[in-house]
Amino acid sequence: MIHTAQLRSRSHLIIAAALALVGLAGLACDEDHGGDYPEVDCSTADVKSFAEMTVWGSCTSCHSSALSGSSRQSAPEGVDFDSFEAAMAQADHAAAEVAEDEMPPGGGLSEDAKNELYAWARCGTPQ
């Protein structure tokens, strides 16, 4: 027969194990986004809505759902920035790629464009 104290102890172990797994899953998620990018103080940042952002013009020449095959210039299918939903799904990954100078190929984004993307990705990806 299991006593109440033993049940509490087992429950605490199960809860601790579950929290540890959730923490590990969070770490894996961050790694899947391609790394890190600058922190942003969202209380003072000028965070533009998706529709207001100018950086997308540099992205959608390759990352557009209207493009296919070689016209995407090696951009993976499905990694697009021509709709809010698609851009939001890739926000962290895109910001990390820009911060690591992986995107756009050959550089070319101004610091203002980079900061626009970092703020949007860090501060809630407003539509």
KOLDREN-414351 format. One record per residue (C-alpha): residue in three letters; x negated, y, z negated. Coordinates in steps of 0.1 Angstrom, whole numbers, padded with zeros to 4 digits, always signed. Layout:
<rs>
ALAXYZ...
</rs>
This chain:
<rs>
MET+0000+0000+0000ILE-0013+0035+0009HIS-0011+0062-0017THR-0001+0098-0010ALA-0037+0110-0016GLN-0050+0086+0011LEU-0023+0098+0036ARG-0032+0134+0030SER-0069+0126+0035ARG-0062+0107+0067SER-0039+0135+0079HIS-0067+0161+0073LEU-0091+0139+0093ILE-0067+0136+0122ILE-0061+0174+0122ALA-0098+0181+0120ALA-0105+0157+0149ALA-0078+0173+0170LEU-0091+0208+0164ALA-0126+0196+0173LEU-0113+0182+0206VAL-0094+0214+0214GLY-0126+0234+0207LEU-0146+0211+0231ALA-0120+0214+0257GLY-0123+0252+0255LEU-0160+0250+0260ALA-0156+0228+0290CYS-0131+0252+0304ASP-0156+0281+0301GLU-0183+0261+0319ASP-0158+0254+0347HIS-0154+0291+0353GLY-0190+0294+0365GLY-0206+0311+0336ASP-0203+0344+0319TYR-0197+0380+0329PRO-0198+0413+0310GLU-0175+0419+0281VAL-0150+0447+0285ASP-0135+0469+0258CYS-0099+0466+0269SER-0088+0494+0246THR-0108+0520+0266ALA-0112+0504+0300ASP-0095+0516+0331VAL-0077+0484+0340LYS-0060+0485+0374SER-0032+0463+0385PHE-0038+0437+0411ALA-0022+0459+0438GLU-0044+0489+0429MET-0077+0471+0431THR-0100+0479+0460VAL-0124+0450+0454TRP-0101+0426+0471GLY-0109+0441+0505SER-0145+0427+0500CYS-0131+0393+0490THR-0103+0386+0515SER-0125+0388+0546CYS-0133+0351+0537HIS-0109+0343+0507SER-0075+0347+0524SER-0047+0321+0527ALA-0043+0333+0563LEU-0077+0321+0572SER-0088+0285+0579GLY-0118+0266+0591SER-0149+0285+0602SER-0131+0319+0598ARG-0133+0314+0561GLN-0172+0315+0564SER-0176+0285+0540ALA-0151+0299+0514PRO-0134+0269+0498GLU-0098+0263+0509GLY-0074+0274+0483VAL-0098+0299+0466ASP-0080+0331+0478PHE-0075+0366+0466ASP-0047+0378+0489SER-0019+0372+0463PHE-0016+0379+0426GLU-0011+0343+0417ALA-0041+0330+0436ALA-0064+0358+0423MET-0052+0353+0387ALA-0060+0316+0389GLN-0095+0324+0400ALA-0101+0355+0379ASP-0128+0342+0355HIS-0146+0323+0381ALA-0146+0352+0405ALA-0159+0376+0379ALA-0187+0351+0369GLU-0197+0346+0405VAL-0199+0384+0410ALA-0219+0388+0378GLU-0243+0361+0389ASP-0247+0378+0423GLU-0233+0347+0440MET-0204+0366+0456PRO-0201+0382+0479PRO-0229+0366+0499GLY-0257+0392+0503GLY-0243+0414+0476GLY-0227+0446+0486LEU-0203+0453+0458SER-0207+0487+0440GLU-0209+0487+0403ASP-0175+0503+0402ALA-0160+0474+0422LYS-0177+0449+0399ASN-0165+0467+0368GLU-0130+0469+0383LEU-0130+0431+0386TYR-0145+0425+0352ALA-0119+0447+0335TRP-0090+0431+0354ALA-0102+0395+0345ARG-0109+0403+0309CYS-0079+0425+0301GLY-0049+0404+0311THR-0050+0403+0349PRO-0021+0428+0352GLN+0001+0424+0383
</rs>
